[in-house]
């Protein structure tokens, strides 16, 4: 079992990597080795971060489409990169990480966005993720 601390550090590193990827446009796999050279971390942190990073990269189109649907009166270009990536990570966890309850994924996204974003980031991230959580719950009840 992975500790909360390890997951928090992994989410922070995943956010940092994905944030940088937005600017470089590099391939996800190409940048990972260099990222870990510049940002050393314990193996457990790297493993969970890599899982999240690869998942977000592989499913980015679907994640972004879901996020777009949850942006209430916001256009994607108005969403900050920190907030966008915090939401992507949490949504990926809600969809693909059965060992992470949605409430934990959301809370962790708030903490990461509080650390790396602006004062308004947690409120915005919470609003979008809460809408996404409700949509996922409704889809589960229907299916």
C-alpha positions in Angstrom: 0.0 0.0 0.0 1.3 3.5 -0.9 1.3 6.0 1.9 -0.6 9.3 1.6 2.7 11.2 1.8 4.2 9.3 -1.1 1.1 9.9 -3.2 1.1 13.6 -2.4 4.7 14.0 -3.4 4.0 11.9 -6.6 1.0 14.2 -7.5 3.2 17.3 -7.0 5.9 15.8 -9.2 3.3 14.7 -11.8 1.8 18.3 -11.8 5.3 19.8 -12.3 6.1 17.4 -15.2 2.7 17.9 -16.9 3.0 21.6 -16.5 6.3 21.6 -18.2 5.1 19.3 -20.9 2.4 21.9 -21.8 5.1 24.3 -22.7 7.6 22.1 -24.4 5.2 19.9 -26.4 7.7 17.1 -26.0 6.6 13.5 -26.0 5.7 12.3 -22.5 8.1 9.4 -22.4 11.0 11.4 -23.9 10.9 13.8 -21.0 10.5 11.5 -18.1 14.2 10.4 -17.7 15.4 14.0 -17.8 12.8 15.1 -15.4 13.8 12.5 -12.8 17.4 13.4 -13.3 16.7 17.0 -12.5 14.1 16.2 -9.8 15.3 13.2 -7.9 12.7 11.3 -5.8 12.3 8.0 -4.0 11.4 5.0 -6.2 7.9 4.8 -4.7 7.2 8.5 -5.5 8.6 8.0 -9.1 6.5 4.9 -9.6 3.2 6.5 -8.7 4.0 9.8 -10.4 4.9 7.8 -13.6 1.6 5.9 -13.4 -0.3 9.2 -13.2 1.8 11.0 -15.8 1.5 8.2 -18.3 -2.2 7.8 -17.6 -2.9 11.5 -18.1 -0.8 11.6 -21.3 -2.5 8.5 -22.7 -6.0 9.7 -21.9 -5.5 13.4 -22.3 -8.0 13.8 -25.1 -10.8 12.1 -23.1 -9.8 13.9 -19.9 -9.9 17.3 -21.6 -13.2 16.6 -23.3 -14.7 15.7 -19.9 -13.2 18.8 -18.3 -14.5 21.0 -21.1 -18.0 19.7 -20.4 -17.6 20.6 -16.7 -16.3 24.2 -17.3 -19.3 26.3 -16.3 -19.1 29.5 -18.4 -15.3 29.2 -18.8 -13.4 28.6 -22.0 -10.4 26.2 -21.8 -8.0 29.0 -22.6 -9.0 30.8 -19.4 -8.0 27.9 -17.3 -4.5 28.1 -15.8 -2.1 25.3 -16.5 -1.7 24.5 -12.9 -5.4 24.2 -12.4 -5.8 22.3 -15.6 -3.2 19.7 -14.7 -4.4 19.4 -11.1 -7.9 18.6 -12.5 -6.5 16.2 -15.1 -4.6 14.3 -12.4 -7.6 14.1 -10.1 -10.0 13.1 -12.9 -7.5 10.4 -14.0 -7.4 9.0 -10.5 -11.2 9.1 -10.2 -11.5 7.2 -13.5 -8.6 4.7 -13.3 -7.3 4.4 -9.7 -9.8 2.2 -7.8 -7.7 2.5 -4.6 -8.2 6.3 -4.6 -11.7 7.5 -3.5 -13.0 10.4 -5.5 -13.1 12.6 -2.3 -9.4 11.9 -1.8 -8.5 12.7 -5.4 -10.4 16.0 -5.2 -8.9 16.9 -1.8 -5.4 16.2 -3.1 -6.0 18.3 -6.2 -7.1 21.2 -3.9 -3.9 20.8 -1.9 -1.6 20.7 -5.0 -3.4 23.6 -6.6 -3.1 25.6 -3.3 0.6 25.0 -3.3 1.4 25.7 -6.9 -1.5 27.9 -8.0 -3.1 31.2 -7.0 -5.4 32.0 -4.0 -8.4 31.3 -6.3 -7.1 28.0 -7.7 -8.6 25.6 -5.0 -12.1 27.1 -5.3 -12.0 26.8 -9.1 -10.5 23.3 -9.1 -13.1 22.1 -6.5 -16.0 23.4 -8.5 -14.9 21.7 -11.7 -14.0 18.4 -9.9 -17.2 18.4 -8.0 -19.2 18.6 -11.2 -17.1 15.8 -12.7 -17.6 13.6 -9.7 -21.3 14.1 -9.9 -21.3 13.2 -13.6 -19.3 10.1 -12.9 -21.7 9.0 -10.1 -24.7 9.6 -12.3 -23.1 7.5 -15.1 -22.3 4.7 -12.6 -25.9 4.7 -11.3 -27.3 4.6 -14.9 -24.9 2.0 -16.1 
